[in-house]
Amino acid sequence: QLMGALVVGANYGGAAETIEHNVTGMHFKPSDAADLAEKLDAMIDLPDAEKQKMREAAAAFVRKNFTIQLLCAKTLGIYQELLTKYEAK
């Protein structure tokens, strides 16, 4: 997404969390090949201006939510939570 690729991902797991449907990419129903094909066709058929808008929204989302500082802080927060939990035992 940060590199400007248009993204279609299953509405499950990480893709469900990192793609906002019709804003930063598109979701398809997990294990549904027909829905995937439909979303790929829809993505291809988007006007160039809409594709560019989606690329820019996706890149902005990644820049905002996946900085090194934020990811490190979240990881350290999980470690602290685990330490607190297991030190209490």
C-alpha positions as CSV (number, residue, x, y, z in Angstrom):
1,Q,0.0,0.0,0.0
2,L,2.8,2.4,0.8
3,M,4.3,1.7,-2.6
4,G,1.2,2.7,-4.4
5,A,-0.1,-0.7,-5.2
6,L,-3.9,-1.1,-5.3
7,V,-4.8,-3.8,-2.8
8,V,-7.6,-6.4,-2.7
9,G,-7.5,-8.6,0.4
10,A,-9.7,-11.1,2.2
11,N,-11.9,-9.5,4.8
12,Y,-10.1,-11.5,7.5
13,G,-7.1,-11.1,9.8
14,G,-4.5,-8.6,8.9
15,A,-6.1,-7.5,5.6
16,A,-9.4,-6.8,7.4
17,E,-7.5,-4.6,9.8
18,T,-5.3,-2.7,7.3
19,I,-7.7,-2.2,4.4
20,E,-10.6,0.1,4.7
21,H,-13.0,-1.1,2.0
22,N,-13.4,1.3,-1.0
23,V,-11.0,3.8,0.8
24,T,-7.6,2.2,1.0
25,G,-8.4,-1.0,-1.0
26,M,-11.1,-3.6,-1.3
27,H,-12.1,-6.6,0.7
28,F,-13.5,-9.8,-0.7
29,K,-15.3,-12.6,1.2
30,P,-12.8,-15.2,2.5
31,S,-12.8,-18.4,0.4
32,D,-15.1,-16.9,-2.2
33,A,-13.3,-16.9,-5.6
34,A,-16.3,-15.3,-7.3
35,D,-16.3,-12.4,-4.9
36,L,-12.5,-12.0,-5.4
37,A,-13.0,-11.9,-9.1
38,E,-15.8,-9.3,-8.7
39,K,-13.6,-7.1,-6.6
40,L,-10.6,-7.4,-8.9
41,D,-12.8,-6.4,-11.9
42,A,-14.2,-3.5,-9.8
43,M,-10.7,-2.4,-9.0
44,I,-9.6,-2.5,-12.6
45,D,-12.6,-0.6,-13.7
46,L,-12.2,2.3,-11.3
47,P,-11.5,5.6,-13.0
48,D,-7.8,6.7,-12.8
49,A,-8.7,9.5,-10.4
50,E,-10.4,7.1,-8.0
51,K,-7.4,4.7,-8.2
52,Q,-5.1,7.6,-7.3
53,K,-7.3,8.7,-4.4
54,M,-7.2,5.1,-3.1
55,R,-3.4,4.9,-3.4
56,E,-3.0,8.2,-1.6
57,A,-5.4,7.2,1.2
58,A,-3.6,3.8,1.6
59,A,-0.2,5.4,1.8
60,A,-1.4,7.9,4.3
61,F,-2.9,5.1,6.5
62,V,0.4,3.2,6.5
63,R,2.4,6.3,7.3
64,K,0.1,7.1,10.2
65,N,-0.3,3.7,11.7
66,F,2.9,1.8,11.0
67,T,5.8,4.0,12.0
68,I,8.8,2.4,13.7
69,Q,8.1,4.4,16.8
70,L,4.4,3.3,17.0
71,L,5.2,-0.4,16.3
72,C,8.0,-0.4,18.8
73,A,5.8,1.2,21.5
74,K,3.0,-1.4,20.8
75,T,5.5,-4.3,21.0
76,L,7.0,-3.0,24.2
77,G,3.5,-2.5,25.6
78,I,2.7,-6.1,25.0
79,Y,6.0,-7.2,26.7
80,Q,5.2,-5.0,29.7
81,E,1.7,-6.4,29.9
82,L,3.1,-10.0,29.8
83,L,5.8,-9.2,32.4
84,T,3.2,-7.6,34.7
85,K,0.9,-10.6,34.3
86,Y,3.5,-13.2,35.0
87,E,5.4,-11.3,37.7
88,A,2.2,-11.2,39.7
89,K,2.0,-15.0,39.8
